[in-house]
């Protein structure tokens, strides 16, 4: 059974995500943190609307970091940009970047 707290957290998260980027929402440059971790910055090519574009591991770190920020805000957490969370976002962004890069080069383990 889903507890009342989980339902409230889910509703809070939906509200925060739907509110978009507001001036009151705390911001952090997750991309810089990911790059400063010393990992190479792969640029991942993709096609968007018929145009060739690139996506970087910094872009991925930003998406993950903003999602973590939204989650922490929905849980009314005050300490969002801790060293632990910065490392977590950086590690996940590096892993995702590596996986996407391998897949885009045809070196992935499988075609999930």
Buried (B, 14 or more C-beta within 10 A) or exposed (E): EEEEEEEEBEEBBEEBBEEEEEEEEEEBBBBEBBBEBEBEBBEBEEEEEEEEEEBBBBBBBBBBBBBBBBBBBBEEEEEBBEEEBBEBBBBBBBEBBBEBBEBBEEEEEEEE
